[in-house]
């Protein structure tokens, strides 16, 4: 009596996609083939082959087709079977008749011979009859061939789930977040410069997780979310990495684009899995970079992909609201486009804190240059603060690129120290592109370019409200044949009307110089005209700096998340107002153009001297330009402007500015003194941590 053994399918677990599985080796595959599942499938395959062989029935002698047709025509056939599917005919000869020593013969026929065979069998019917049919397989064999592909698919799926990269087949819904561990390189707040306010806010987030009891004691709730927003390259991701290095808690990082995939429901599933992991390891921090990829405003309804993104956003909103009070899980997100985020995502209770990470000021740029120069050999005479003054508007990424380019230039010349010339060239490369040494310009083109750039520089120097001219060059860089660098000495956060008018005038200075000297302008002023038109349009439609239209805002910018920027602007004024807008823009540019032309006419000799210096040296710095411009006739300031004749400006001067002084009060009570000292001591300890 045989004993039946019951086989159980092995259990396979999907691997953790956050770690490299050890099942990628061939040993894991050999282990699967040694299991009972392999032998079950092998036995089924053997049975199917045996059943196919056994289903063939009795053996027939293969002969030529003409031999069988001859026996049928001679009426020597006892029975016949025409197998139409296989294009084969089998016959059993009458007793005593043999072909090649066999009474059972078969032959194949080609398409088109069926009619001939049927006609012969009909005219010479076999004594036992004949038939045309397709032989049927046994029920067992039919079931086996039906089930075998399904079993093979199940085996392959189990094989994929068992190890290797195939484990990802059924793990689309798992989070792709990366867990920051101790072995991974990290940054700290020491590596962050130029964003003191953001660092202070994030230090408090770190303190929330490290010492939550002191906040709970006075009824304060830990912020559920922190949104870092600002222009590209200002250090938002660097701040998040610094939090990961300082927090000493589990830190999960993921990009907003990693949530939505080609399969429906994957994004929402990954959001659930991400926050489930974070809650299990609380206190924890979740960082989502470029959250605008998944957090854009809902309601556009353009396509199924948008619906899937909305489902992911809905799940994210639910998870952020589903935190328990003081749950010790904080979401930090970064974006360059806070204007396109959904309002439900930005409300208090989800992103309680929204921290702006702006471009650094003068002090911040100097600190950033100091941080990035730590691991670079810089010459002793290099003054980083002076370069910070020369780079207004640069982000942290731009400044890092400047020093990296300077290091590459020094290495290219096989020097071991970065000099001032390297940093100067690096700034020019970042601002205007690499120098086009191979671009050969004719002497006539060099002279035209010198007058063009000289016109910019001279007009800028002559006007009373422009920034200093730092450099003029006729060396081609990027797409420009030359350029004039006009930079402020300090950071500026507001611009006056006179400053804008002066900027319009020196922008048109290059075109005016070409008209004055050569009487034939070139295409080199195309970018100048574009900049002047944009600035004039902004003065008319956004800043209200014209008398005819006044201080009104013209045009609506919706910033639709799924439309191009050009399509996001709507006109909310009539055709007559549009004509006035065009007229005002033209008037501003024409007046600036004429003002630049008049300045060049009054200082043509100085312009010629500047051109001679440029043709000889190609590049002039701030000091060399100042020597040439000693005799430039300055333009008188414009008359006061209020926007209306009915508003007369005051003749009384503004309040005089006083230098800010830090005073230390010594008249406070002893109790208050001790409190202040105690708070200062605690603050200093927090910073030292």
MOGI-V377849 format. One record per residue. SS is DSSP state (@ for helix, = for strand, . for the rest). PSI is psi in radians with two decimals (* if undefined). D_CENTER is the distance of its C-alpha to the mean C-alpha in whole Angstrom. Layout:
((SS;PSI;D_CENTER) (SS;PSI;D_CENTER))
//
This chain:
((.;2.21;70) (.;2.53;66) (.;2.21;64) (.;2.31;61) (.;2.34;58) (.;2.20;55) (.;2.40;51) (.;2.41;48) (.;2.42;45) (.;2.60;43) (.;2.23;40) (.;2.36;37) (.;2.39;34) (.;2.34;30) (.;2.76;29) (.;2.04;26) (.;-0.19;23) (.;-0.21;22) (.;2.64;25) (.;2.11;26) (.;2.55;29) (@;0.00;32) (@;0.17;33) (@;-0.17;31) (.;2.76;35) (@;-0.37;37) (@;-0.62;40) (@;-0.62;38) (@;-0.71;38) (@;-0.61;42) (@;-0.65;43) (@;-0.72;41) (@;-0.34;44) (@;-0.21;47) (.;3.03;46) (@;-0.47;49) (@;-0.67;46) (@;-0.74;46) (@;-0.53;50) (@;-0.81;50) (@;-0.66;48) (@;-0.70;50) (@;-0.69;53) (@;-0.69;52) (@;-0.71;51) (@;-0.73;55) (@;-0.69;56) (@;-0.69;55) (@;-0.73;56) (@;-0.69;59) (@;-0.62;59) (@;-0.65;58) (@;-0.73;61) (@;-0.41;64) (.;-0.14;63) (.;-0.32;64) (.;-2.60;68) (.;2.77;71) (.;2.36;71) (.;2.53;72) (=;2.18;73) (=;2.23;71) (.;3.11;73) (.;2.65;73) (@;-0.63;72) (@;-0.55;76) (@;-0.75;77) (@;-0.74;76) (@;-0.61;77) (@;-0.73;80) (@;-0.64;81) (@;-0.74;80) (@;-0.49;82) (.;-0.01;85) (.;0.66;85) (.;0.20;85) (=;2.29;82) (=;-0.80;82) (=;2.72;78) (=;2.57;75) (=;2.06;72) (=;2.02;69) (=;1.68;65) (.;-0.59;64) (.;-0.71;60) (.;0.03;61) (.;1.00;63) (=;2.52;66) (=;2.28;70) (=;2.33;72) (=;2.64;75) (=;2.11;78) (=;2.78;82) (.;2.85;85) (.;2.31;87) (.;-0.14;89) (.;2.37;86) (.;2.56;83) (=;2.08;81) (.;0.59;80) (.;0.24;82) (=;2.48;80) (.;-0.17;80) (=;1.98;77) (=;2.75;75) (=;2.73;71) (=;2.74;70) (=;2.71;67) (.;2.80;67) (.;2.88;64) (.;2.33;63) (.;-0.30;66) (.;-0.02;68) (@;-0.71;68) (@;-0.68;71) (@;-0.74;73) (@;-0.77;73) (@;-0.67;74) (@;-0.71;76) (@;-0.75;78) (@;-0.53;78) (@;-0.71;79) (@;-0.48;82) (.;1.28;83) (.;2.38;82) (.;2.69;82) (.;-0.57;84) (.;0.10;82) (.;2.98;79) (=;2.88;76) (=;2.71;72) (=;2.08;69) (.;2.92;66) (.;2.11;63) (.;2.40;64) (.;2.48;62) (.;2.84;60) (.;2.74;61) (@;-0.67;59) (@;-0.81;58) (@;-0.69;57) (@;-0.81;55) (@;-0.67;53) (@;-0.79;52) (@;-0.40;50) (@;-0.65;49) (@;-0.49;48) (@;-0.80;47) (@;-0.63;43) (@;-0.74;42) (@;-0.65;43) (@;-0.72;41) (@;-0.74;38) (@;-0.71;39) (@;-0.77;39) (@;-0.69;36) (@;-0.78;34) (@;-0.61;36) (@;-0.74;36) (@;-0.70;32) (@;-0.39;32) (@;-0.47;34) (.;3.02;32) (.;-2.97;29) (@;-0.30;26) (@;-0.29;28) (@;-0.26;27) (@;-0.17;24) (.;-0.76;26) (.;0.39;27) (.;0.53;24) (.;-0.57;21) (.;-0.09;22) (.;2.59;22) (.;2.49;19) (.;0.21;17) (.;2.50;17) (=;2.28;18) (=;2.17;21) (.;2.12;21) (.;3.11;25) (.;-0.45;27) (.;-0.37;27) (.;2.50;23) (.;2.40;22) (.;2.83;22) (.;2.85;22) (.;3.07;24) (@;-0.32;25) (@;-0.52;27) (@;-0.12;24) (.;2.20;22) (.;2.67;24) (.;0.01;24) (.;1.05;23) (@;-0.70;26) (@;-0.76;26) (@;-0.67;23) (@;-0.71;24) (@;-0.73;27) (@;-0.71;26) (@;-0.48;24) (@;-0.64;27) (@;-0.63;29) (@;-0.75;26) (@;-0.70;28) (@;-0.58;31) (@;-0.77;31) (@;-0.57;30) (@;-0.68;33) (.;1.27;35) (.;-0.33;35) (@;-0.65;39) (@;-0.43;39) (@;-0.65;37) (@;-0.54;39) (.;-0.53;42) (.;0.30;42) (.;0.24;40) (.;2.53;36) (.;2.48;33) (.;2.33;30) (.;2.41;27) (.;-0.47;25) (=;2.60;22) (=;2.16;20) (=;2.11;17) (=;2.10;16) (=;2.63;15) (.;3.09;15) (.;2.80;13) (.;2.46;11) (.;0.16;12) (.;-0.07;15) (.;0.46;15) (@;-0.81;14) (@;-0.61;13) (@;-0.68;16) (@;-0.71;18) (@;-0.70;17) (@;-0.60;18) (@;-0.67;21) (@;-0.70;22) (@;-0.64;21) (@;-0.40;24) (@;-0.49;26) (@;-0.55;26) (.;0.56;28) (.;2.84;27) (=;2.31;25) (=;1.99;21) (=;2.22;19) (=;2.43;15) (=;2.65;13) (=;2.60;9) (@;-0.49;9) (@;-0.21;8) (@;-0.08;11) (.;-0.83;14) (.;2.21;14) (.;-2.96;16) (.;-0.31;18) (.;2.46;21) (.;2.37;22) (.;-0.12;22) (@;-0.74;20) (@;-0.86;18) (@;-0.67;21) (@;-0.70;22) (@;-0.62;20) (@;-0.80;20) (@;-0.76;23) (@;-0.68;23) (@;-0.86;21) (@;-0.46;23) (@;-0.74;26) (@;-0.73;25) (@;-0.70;25) (@;-0.62;28) (@;-0.46;30) (.;0.39;29) (.;2.55;29) (.;2.46;29) (=;2.86;25) (=;2.34;22) (=;2.17;19) (=;2.16;16) (=;1.94;13) (=;2.51;9) (.;1.02;7) (.;-0.27;10) (@;-0.29;10) (@;-0.47;9) (@;-0.27;12) (@;0.31;14) (=;2.77;14) (.;2.39;18) (.;2.83;20) (.;-0.14;23) (.;-0.72;21) (.;0.60;22) (.;1.43;21) (.;2.81;21) (@;-0.56;21) (@;-0.61;18) (@;-0.67;18) (@;-0.70;21) (@;-0.69;19) (@;-0.66;16) (@;-0.66;19) (@;-0.68;21) (@;-0.74;18) (@;-0.72;18) (@;-0.73;22) (@;-0.64;22) (@;-0.70;20) (@;-0.72;22) (@;-0.74;25) (@;-0.67;24) (@;-0.59;24) (@;-0.36;27) (.;0.00;29) (.;2.47;29) (.;2.76;32) (.;2.30;34) (.;0.73;33) (.;-0.16;31) (.;0.55;29) (=;2.07;26) (=;2.33;23) (=;2.16;20) (=;2.26;18) (=;2.68;14) (=;2.50;12) (=;2.66;10) (.;-0.23;10) (.;1.30;12) (@;-0.33;15) (@;-0.35;17) (@;-0.02;15) (=;2.67;16) (.;2.37;19) (@;-0.56;22) (@;-0.44;23) (@;-0.48;20) (@;-0.14;21) (.;2.70;25) (.;2.48;27) (.;-0.34;27) (.;-1.30;24) (.;1.56;22) (.;-0.52;25) (=;2.29;24) (=;1.93;21) (=;2.15;21) (=;2.23;20) (.;1.63;18) (.;3.09;19) (.;2.47;20) (.;2.65;23) (.;-2.97;26) (@;-0.81;29) (@;-0.71;30) (@;-0.70;26) (@;-0.70;25) (@;-0.71;28) (@;-0.68;28) (@;-0.74;24) (@;-0.63;26) (@;-0.72;28) (@;-0.77;26) (@;-0.21;24) (.;0.01;28) (.;-0.73;29) (.;0.37;29) (.;2.36;29) (.;1.80;33) (=;2.43;33) (.;2.68;37) (.;-0.50;39) (.;0.07;39) (.;2.14;36) (.;1.76;35) (@;-0.53;32) (@;-0.63;32) (@;-0.62;33) (@;-0.50;30) (@;-0.61;29) (@;-0.50;31) (.;-0.06;30) (.;0.89;26) (.;2.46;26) (.;-0.13;22) (.;2.47;20) (.;3.05;18) (@;-0.65;18) (@;-0.66;16) (@;-0.76;18) (@;-0.69;21) (@;-0.66;20) (@;-0.59;19) (@;-0.87;22) (@;-0.58;24) (@;-0.73;23) (@;-0.68;24) (@;-0.71;27) (@;-0.68;27) (@;-0.69;27) (@;-0.72;29) (@;-0.72;32) (@;-0.60;31) (@;-0.57;32) (.;0.18;35) (.;0.73;36) (.;2.64;36) (.;0.06;36) (.;2.43;35) (=;2.17;33) (.;3.03;35) (@;-0.67;34) (@;-0.57;34) (@;-0.76;31) (@;-0.67;29) (@;-0.84;31) (@;-0.63;29) (@;-0.71;26) (@;-0.75;26) (@;-0.68;27) (@;-0.69;24) (@;-0.66;21) (@;-0.76;23) (@;-0.11;24) (.;2.98;23) (.;2.68;25) (=;2.34;29) (.;1.44;30) (.;-0.58;33) (.;-0.18;34) (.;1.94;34) (.;2.07;38) (.;2.49;39) (.;2.85;43) (@;-0.61;45) (@;-0.72;45) (@;-0.66;41) (@;-0.68;41) (@;-0.72;43) (@;-0.77;42) (@;-0.68;38) (@;-0.75;40) (@;-0.67;42) (@;-0.91;39) (@;-0.60;37) (@;-0.63;40) (@;-0.74;41) (@;-0.88;37) (@;-0.76;39) (@;-0.78;42) (@;-0.73;41) (@;-0.66;39) (@;-0.57;41) (@;-0.44;44) (.;2.58;42) (.;-0.30;43) (.;0.38;40) (.;2.89;37) (.;2.81;35) (=;2.59;37) (=;2.06;36) (=;-0.54;35) (=;2.52;35) (=;2.32;36) (=;2.59;35) (.;0.31;36) (.;2.21;34) (.;2.36;32) (=;2.31;28) (.;-2.17;25) (.;0.01;26) (=;2.55;29) (.;-0.27;32) (.;3.00;33) (=;2.77;31) (=;2.17;33) (=;1.95;31) (=;1.97;32) (=;2.54;31) (.;2.70;32) (.;-0.31;34) (.;2.88;33) (.;2.50;30) (.;2.30;30) (.;-0.14;29) (.;2.53;31) (.;2.34;32) (.;2.94;36) (@;-0.73;37) (@;-0.63;39) (@;-0.68;36) (@;-0.72;34) (@;-0.71;37) (@;-0.66;38) (@;-0.68;34) (@;-0.73;35) (@;-0.85;38) (@;-0.32;37) (@;-0.62;34) (.;0.02;37) (@;-0.62;39) (@;-0.78;38) (@;-0.71;39) (@;-0.66;42) (@;-0.70;43) (@;-0.71;43) (@;-0.68;45) (@;-0.77;47) (@;-0.83;48) (@;-0.21;47) (.;0.33;48) (.;1.71;45) (.;2.76;42) (.;-3.14;39) (@;-0.03;35) (@;-0.29;34) (@;0.21;34) (@;-0.75;31) (@;-0.60;28) (@;-0.76;31) (@;-0.70;32) (@;-0.80;29) (@;-0.75;28) (@;-0.71;31) (@;-0.76;31) (@;-0.74;28) (@;-0.76;30) (@;-0.70;33) (@;-0.69;31) (@;-0.69;29) (@;-0.60;33) (@;-0.83;35) (@;-0.35;32) (.;-0.70;30) (.;-0.11;33) (.;0.81;36) (.;0.56;38) (.;2.63;40) (.;-0.62;44) (.;-0.65;44) (.;-0.52;41) (.;-2.94;41) (.;1.29;38) (.;2.67;37) (.;2.17;33) (.;2.24;33) (.;2.56;30) (=;2.27;27) (=;1.89;24) (.;-0.42;22) (.;0.88;19) (.;2.33;19) (.;-0.45;15) (.;0.32;16) (.;2.70;17) (.;2.79;17) (.;-0.62;18) (@;-0.55;21) (@;-0.19;22) (@;-0.04;21) (=;2.35;24) (=;2.55;28) (.;2.14;31) (.;0.54;34) (.;2.88;36) (.;3.06;39) (@;-0.62;40) (@;-0.68;42) (@;-0.64;40) (@;-0.65;38) (@;-0.66;40) (@;-0.69;41) (@;-0.82;37) (@;-0.68;37) (@;-0.72;41) (@;-0.70;40) (@;-0.79;37) (@;-0.70;39) (@;-0.74;41) (@;-0.79;39) (@;-0.70;38) (@;-0.73;42) (@;-0.71;43) (@;-0.72;40) (@;-0.79;41) (@;-0.67;45) (@;-0.75;44) (@;-0.71;43) (@;-0.75;45) (@;-0.68;48) (@;-0.73;47) (@;-0.61;47) (@;-0.72;50) (@;-0.33;52) (.;0.66;50) (@;-0.62;50) (@;-0.70;52) (@;-0.61;49) (@;-0.76;47) (@;-0.67;49) (@;-0.71;49) (@;-0.70;45) (@;-0.70;45) (@;-0.73;47) (@;-0.68;46) (@;-0.70;42) (@;-0.50;44) (@;-0.79;46) (@;-0.29;43) (.;-0.60;40) (=;2.33;38) (=;2.37;39) (=;-3.07;38) (@;-0.75;39) (@;-0.71;43) (@;-0.62;44) (@;-0.70;42) (@;-0.63;44) (@;-0.71;48) (@;-0.59;47) (@;0.31;47) (@;-0.61;50) (@;0.26;52) (.;2.35;49) (.;2.01;50) (.;2.56;48) (.;2.44;48) (.;2.59;49) (.;2.64;47) (.;2.84;47) (.;2.76;49) (.;2.52;48) (.;2.22;46) (.;-0.13;45) (.;-0.18;44) (.;2.54;48) (.;-0.33;51) (.;-0.24;52) (.;1.80;50) (.;2.22;52) (.;2.62;50) (.;2.51;52) (.;-0.14;54) (.;2.29;54) (.;2.78;51) (.;2.96;48) (.;2.38;49) (.;2.50;49) (.;2.43;46) (.;2.47;47) (.;2.40;45) (.;2.31;44) (.;2.46;46) (.;1.96;45) (.;2.44;48) (.;2.00;49) (.;2.36;52) (.;0.20;55) (.;0.19;57) (.;2.82;55) (.;2.71;57) (@;-0.63;57) (@;-0.77;55) (@;-0.61;52) (@;-0.78;52) (@;-0.66;52) (@;-0.76;49) (@;-0.77;47) (@;-0.68;47) (@;-0.76;46) (@;-0.74;43) (@;-0.68;42) (@;-0.74;43) (@;-0.68;41) (@;-0.72;38) (@;-0.61;39) (@;-0.67;39) (@;-0.68;35) (@;-0.71;34) (@;-0.47;36) (.;*;34))
//
